[in-house]
Amino acid sequence: MSEIVYRYIDYVSHSDREEILALYQTVFHVVPDYDNVFCRLRSPLGVVAVDRNSGRIAGHFTTLRFIAQISGKCLPFRMSMGFMVSPERRGEGIALNLYRHLRQAILKNDDAAFVIGFPNDTSYKMHIQHMEYELQRDYHFITLPPKTSCGTGRYRLTDDILKGYSTKSQQMYNSLEHSAEYMLWRYGDPKYDKWLSENGRVFISTRFMDKADLLYWSEDCSEGDLLDFAAFLYKTQGVKRVATWNTSAFLDAFPAETRNYHMCINYLNASPEKRADIQKNWFFYMGDCELF
């Protein structure tokens, strides 16, 4: 078996771009927007496993840098992405070595207090048993109902809402900081529909064939606001299904898919006091991750 070596990635140089995208296609059957994900704003820190003989990439693991609102205060953290090993090289310990190299790099070069990951059912046990992650919360996809007893409000499409966007931190849970910079980076692409309701609520959705995914909504939305907007999508967008994550407790009552994503935390440079704050309840929107 060829020897594997590990090295860090200079994403901006694009030297590994084609092989990383090809590995995404092979493993996850998707091709991410490389420039937007890896070359703008989010300070990616990643590692590749390279076959010394062929020079080909056999595995990849990266993290993006974000800011979290932890008990109402800002704290830098990283979110893991693109954790993958070529099918023909699995079982060689490459995945664990990728993790060890990447964790060492973050501890040495970054001020992140923790890493968040969303392993699926396949990789969840590895994260918990061998990669020092701790389970925080399970998320799954749910389907919102096509009808609601609430009155359907009026909504208009607008891209301008992201330019001056700001959100108030909710003290009852931890979350990403949804600053204007973040929102423009995450949702600036025209494929995301930005809706503004008549009462000033923001909703962001995207559509694939006859399905709409509800990715984000204003933090002060009520259950009725959310169901109203779902009813609006069913009525005006010609979709047969509106899906989102079970982000709020009331959403657990709706039909769920079997796919589960396990929000896990790997603590890095966090004191015991800060760790206790990080462990508090978390609120993640479906759009906060690239899992839809």
Protein Blocks (a to p, Z undefined) as FASTA:
>chain_A
ZZdddddddfknommmmmmmmmmmmmnopacdfklmmmgojlpaddddddfknopafbdc
ddddddddeehiacdddddehiacdfklgonlmmmmmmmmmmmmmmmmpcbfbdcddddf
klmmmmmmmnopacfbdcddddddfbdfbdcddddddfklmmmgccdddfkbccddddfk
lmmmmmmpmkbccdddfkopacddddehjaccdfbdcfkbcfklmmmmmmmmmmmnopab
dcdddfbfklmmpccdfbdcddddddfkdcfklmmmmmmccdddfklpcfZZ
